[in-house]
Amino acid sequence: MYILTRAEPLENCKDNICRIQVDAEEERQYIEAGYRKYERSYQLKSQHKEYIVFCPEFRKRGKVAGSVVLIPEFLVPGRPYPVYIYAYAIGLYTNMPEKGQRWAAAETRKQFGLQSFAHTTLGRALKSFVRRPEVETAAVVEDPGAAAPDSCEDTVFPQVSQTEASRKQAALLLSGVPLCEGKHQIVISVLGLARELFVKYHRFLL
């Protein structure tokens, strides 16, 4: 189970290592409830670098099921890029579908210093991004990325005319993201959206 938390920007991490901090009082409450503190690590790529993100995990002794992991807003478990990279690519394709997913993926690679962000990754991200939010009963969610790794490149995607409905939904969700402004503002806006969706629907942005 995951809980979304705020953190310093990924690119500000020293030595490409990002450690997510937990409030001392919150940690004490978990410990008193019988949990033990561990760490879970994730790898992310951005700006020609690979980062390792260490997240605090609380679980009762010998019980992985039911553990609680605090993750930063920019991370979606199972996906190798920060969430704002996917949102940027989706926004480009949504605004200029006639240029295609390959073009949007290429522009995203340039903007965020990536070597391997593919059009197939964009296609899967768009599909996940516009799925109907299902409201849960607790502010935690299961890992949504495990079943769809970004390394798969053999998926067949529909033509531009067939993505119209998805693009309209994406445009509505991304209406407050200034894709034409600086990278810093894009990141802030997307993380705000990720936080809003998590609080409202208890789901990740993707």
Stockholm file with secondary structure:
# STOCKHOLM 1.0

chainA/1-206         MYILTRAEPLENCKDNICRIQVDAEEERQYIEAGYRKYERSYQLKSQHKEYIVFCPEFRKRGKVAGSVVLIPEFLVPGRPYPVYIYAYAIGLYTNMPEKGQRWAAAETRKQFGLQSFAHTTLGRALKSFVRRPEVETAAVVEDPGAAAPDSCEDTVFPQVSQTEASRKQAALLLSGVPLCEGKHQIVISVLGLARELFVKYHRFLL
#=GR chainA/1-206 SS CEEEECCCCGGGCGGGEEECCCCHHHHHHHHHTTEEEEEEEEEEEETTEEEEEEEEEEEETTCCTTCEEEEETTCCTTCSSCHHHHHHHHHHHHHCGGGHHHHHHHHHHHHHTCSCCCHHHHHHHHHHHTSCCCCCSSSCBCCSSTTSCTTCCCCCCCCGGGGHHHHHHHHHHTTTCCTTSCHHHHHHHHHHHHHHHHHHHSCCCC
#=GC SS_cons         CEEEECCCCGGGCGGGEEECCCCHHHHHHHHHTTEEEEEEEEEEEETTEEEEEEEEEEEETTCCTTCEEEEETTCCTTCSSCHHHHHHHHHHHHHCGGGHHHHHHHHHHHHHTCSCCCHHHHHHHHHHHTSCCCCCSSSCBCCSSTTSCTTCCCCCCCCGGGGHHHHHHHHHHTTTCCTTSCHHHHHHHHHHHHHHHHHHHSCCCC
//
